[in-house]
Amino acid sequence: MPISNEKEFNRYLISRDDFEDALKFLKETLHFKENSVAYEALLLSAVVYYSRPFSPNEIKSDAPATSKIDFADMGPVSEAETVLHKKLIRIRNKAIAHSESSHYPVSLSPTTPVATSQRFALSAEQIDIALFQQLAEKFQVLCNLRCGTFALNSKRRGA
């Protein structure tokens, strides 16, 4: 779906940079063990940056960019990519940006004054890093192409 106005152009340009940052974080994960704090921090950052374009960003109607991009407009994507995308958005929404109890289970023993809790760990989510990189790169390139096409067409129109 081509970009139709400057607000969409601005969102796609911001999104391109978000996907590029996600790719940088993913590349760095390769230098660390999966159970390390550094790996977890880098993967968390990659999930956040990947998810930003698909999350509402602008509140005001006169903002210089549209609120978000639509995943349906980013196709074609494989079934595996769609499953991963949904997983990443769920993780971002329920475990990173918010702390829903389903991802942070807690309990109080009925017989003793002991409470237990379990921290969320991205490494336990078994994210396919290679597929994640492939998807983020696909979207980064698509955003770049759409922005370039819009800018070229705008110049031709004299805008």
Summary of the structure (lengths in Angstrom):
residues: 159
radius of gyration: 18.9
end to end distance: 20.5
largest distance: 75.8
contacts: 418
relative contact order: 0.18
helix: 61%
strand: 4%
